[in-house]
Amino acid sequence: MPLSPSEASARVRDGSLMLIDVRPAEERALAAVPVAYEVLDDGWLDELMALPRDSALAFLCHHGVRSAQAAAHFAARGFSATHNVTGGIDAWSEQLDPAVPRY
């Protein structure tokens, strides 16, 4: 299910959504969102798979393609509340927070 950057930000801030950045470390070093997020590095995938299947998860990448694939991947594994942040971190910067660098 698509989720705008502003909706994702609000839901992360109110604690009703976990944001997962699927970009590799070298991309995350270029730009990061100013809200709490997790990454799939260093075994975090196992922890994510252990979450209750009704956990609200939103996936973020550069433009929204890889995060859409990640959301579909987790939905296919039984997660019922997966979201893709439409437009990725690029849209986050353009629509919500210009302090987030664009690359």
Secondary structure, DSSP 8 states (H G I E B T S, - for coil): -EE-HHHHHHHHHTTS-EEEE-S-HHHHTT---SS--EESTTTHHHHHHTS-TT-EEEEE-SSSHHHHHHHHHHHHTT-SEEEEETTHHHHIIIII-TTS---
